[in-house]
Amino acid sequence: MPETRGMPSLRERNKLRTREAISDIATRLFLAHGFDKVTIAEVAAAAGVAKMTVTNHFPRKEDLVLDIHEQLVALPSRVVTTRGPGESALDALRRHFFEALERHDPALGFSGPEFVAMLTGSPALLARLREIDEEREEMLAMTLANETWALQGDLTAYLAAGHLLTVYRVLFTDILRRVLAGEENESIRAHVTEPARRGFDLLQPVLGDYAVRQAN
């Protein structure tokens, strides 16, 4: 029977299930023993697959934990490219942040104290988080350049991306700190709301009219 147009094939679905299973098992091992102390071979043995299968799905050990890194990198760009008519890049990212904050989105740092302790306790994972920050800033800058028809060599989009994502980065760090301290999610949301508003408000005079989507 032919595959439905736009739907993943059976092979792709099986591959995704294998990837998710490996990541889940690896995360449990890392939580129990520490990220730096568990080897790829031990993950493969626990998952019942060959070591090469693990590395085929996850070329980097860090991505066994941060298995949605591609989505994290692309998220700000997607928010900007799907903004509505009359909405600026700043408006779109601000709206997204508060929507994500309301639902305690793990992408903002609401990941549970054990998971956050594993992240912050591993120099390798912290380094990977910094790389993800750099990658998402680069992707957002390229998106903003395209959206504003910037000339080659114009650094405005890169400066704007850096400013916009600094708010996310600072608040992400604060949320991690509060999660690690055992603060409840709703309490964290309440504490972060006002600093988030101030952070985005500070950008309004500079970026409020930047990359505004024109109405058709």
LINMO-V434102 format. One record per residue. RES is the residue in three letters. SS is DSSP state (hx for helix, st for strand, lp for the rest). PHI is phi in whole degrees, 0 to 359 (* if undefined). D_LAST is the distance of its C-alpha to the last C-alpha in whole Angstrom. Layout:
res,ss,phi,d_last
RES,SS,PHI,D_LAST
RES,SS,PHI,D_LAST
//
This chain:
res,ss,phi,d_last
MET,lp,*,42
PRO,lp,291,39
GLU,lp,289,36
THR,lp,297,33
ARG,lp,303,30
GLY,lp,88,28
MET,lp,267,31
PRO,lp,294,34
SER,lp,288,37
LEU,hx,301,40
ARG,hx,298,41
GLU,hx,293,38
ARG,hx,294,38
ASN,hx,296,42
LYS,hx,296,41
LEU,hx,294,39
ARG,hx,297,42
THR,hx,297,44
ARG,hx,300,42
GLU,hx,295,41
ALA,hx,295,45
ILE,hx,297,46
SER,hx,298,44
ASP,hx,296,45
ILE,hx,295,49
ALA,hx,299,48
THR,hx,298,47
ARG,hx,297,50
LEU,hx,295,52
PHE,hx,295,50
LEU,hx,294,50
ALA,hx,283,54
HIS,hx,238,55
GLY,lp,99,53
PHE,hx,302,50
ASP,hx,286,53
LYS,hx,264,56
VAL,lp,262,54
THR,lp,264,54
ILE,hx,299,52
ALA,hx,300,55
GLU,hx,291,56
VAL,hx,297,52
ALA,hx,300,53
ALA,hx,297,56
ALA,hx,292,55
ALA,hx,275,52
GLY,lp,72,54
VAL,lp,229,52
ALA,lp,286,53
LYS,hx,303,53
MET,hx,296,51
THR,hx,296,48
VAL,hx,298,47
THR,hx,288,47
ASN,hx,293,45
HIS,hx,279,42
PHE,lp,226,43
PRO,lp,302,44
ARG,lp,245,44
LYS,hx,302,46
GLU,hx,301,44
ASP,hx,281,41
LEU,hx,295,43
VAL,lp,272,42
LEU,lp,266,39
ASP,lp,286,38
ILE,lp,254,34
HIS,hx,299,34
GLU,hx,295,31
GLN,hx,292,29
LEU,hx,297,30
VAL,hx,295,29
ALA,hx,278,26
LEU,hx,304,25
PRO,hx,301,23
SER,hx,297,21
ARG,hx,295,20
VAL,hx,299,19
VAL,hx,290,17
THR,hx,289,15
THR,lp,257,14
ARG,lp,295,13
GLY,lp,273,11
PRO,lp,302,8
GLY,lp,82,10
GLU,lp,264,13
SER,lp,275,15
ALA,hx,301,17
LEU,hx,297,20
ASP,hx,302,18
ALA,hx,295,18
LEU,hx,290,21
ARG,hx,297,23
ARG,hx,302,21
HIS,hx,299,23
PHE,hx,301,26
PHE,hx,288,27
GLU,hx,295,26
ALA,hx,292,28
LEU,hx,296,31
GLU,hx,297,31
ARG,lp,263,32
HIS,lp,56,34
ASP,lp,296,32
PRO,hx,303,35
ALA,hx,295,32
LEU,hx,270,33
GLY,lp,120,37
PHE,lp,280,38
SER,lp,239,40
GLY,lp,89,43
PRO,hx,298,46
GLU,hx,293,48
PHE,hx,294,45
VAL,hx,295,44
ALA,hx,298,48
MET,hx,296,48
LEU,hx,301,45
THR,hx,285,46
GLY,lp,271,49
SER,lp,243,49
PRO,hx,303,48
ALA,hx,293,47
LEU,hx,289,44
LEU,hx,296,43
ALA,hx,295,43
ARG,hx,293,40
LEU,hx,298,38
ARG,hx,295,38
GLU,hx,297,37
ILE,hx,298,34
ASP,hx,302,33
GLU,hx,294,33
GLU,hx,293,32
ARG,hx,289,29
GLU,hx,294,28
GLU,hx,297,28
MET,hx,294,26
LEU,hx,297,23
ALA,hx,299,24
MET,hx,294,23
THR,hx,296,20
LEU,hx,296,19
ALA,hx,299,20
ASN,hx,293,18
GLU,hx,291,15
THR,lp,254,16
TRP,lp,54,17
ALA,lp,291,20
LEU,lp,286,23
GLN,lp,301,26
GLY,lp,92,29
ASP,lp,286,26
LEU,lp,268,28
THR,hx,303,25
ALA,hx,297,23
TYR,hx,291,27
LEU,hx,294,28
ALA,hx,296,25
ALA,hx,300,25
GLY,hx,298,29
HIS,hx,295,28
LEU,hx,298,26
LEU,hx,277,28
THR,hx,299,31
VAL,hx,299,30
TYR,hx,301,30
ARG,hx,294,33
VAL,hx,295,35
LEU,hx,288,35
PHE,hx,301,35
THR,hx,297,39
ASP,hx,293,40
ILE,hx,297,39
LEU,hx,303,41
ARG,hx,300,44
ARG,hx,289,43
VAL,hx,299,43
LEU,hx,298,46
ALA,lp,281,48
GLY,lp,90,48
GLU,lp,290,46
GLU,lp,289,44
ASN,hx,304,40
GLU,hx,292,39
SER,hx,294,41
ILE,hx,298,40
ARG,hx,303,36
ALA,hx,296,38
HIS,hx,290,39
VAL,hx,277,36
THR,hx,303,33
GLU,hx,291,34
PRO,hx,302,35
ALA,hx,297,31
ARG,hx,300,30
ARG,hx,297,32
GLY,hx,299,31
PHE,hx,290,27
ASP,hx,298,28
LEU,hx,298,30
LEU,hx,275,26
GLN,hx,303,24
PRO,hx,297,25
VAL,hx,266,25
LEU,hx,244,22
GLY,lp,299,20
ASP,lp,248,18
TYR,lp,264,18
ALA,lp,54,15
VAL,lp,276,12
ARG,lp,284,9
GLN,lp,285,6
ALA,lp,289,4
ASN,lp,290,0
//
